[in-house]
Amino acid sequence: DELDEIIYKRALHVITENDRVLKALEASRDKKHNIFGKLMVASHCSLRDNFEVSTFELDCLVEIAIKVNGVYGSRMTGGGFGGCTVSLVKKDSVPLL
């Protein structure tokens, strides 16, 4: 039987998120901030597109953040449907946000 599209998208998020977490752990250990940041953004995109828990405002915050020089990555955090974002930023770039 084929999976319902919504169940498929939710499962896809969970499976790919688990993979991202393992890759982020490795990137963190190796101090590969660029890779870690890209994984953060990929996580946000999956939360938005597959798990469908982001909001327009959170998407805007992530988009604004990742355009700032010195921001490695950004994503929503919390239970979804509002809340806040977390960003990985070079110390010298914090005032630019």
Secondary structure, DSSP 4 states (H G I P E B T S, - for coil): -PPPHHHHHHHHHHHHHHHHHHHHHHHHHTT-HHHHHHHHHHHHHHHHHTS----HHHHHHHHHHHTSTTEEEEEEESSSSS-EEEEEE-GGGGGG-
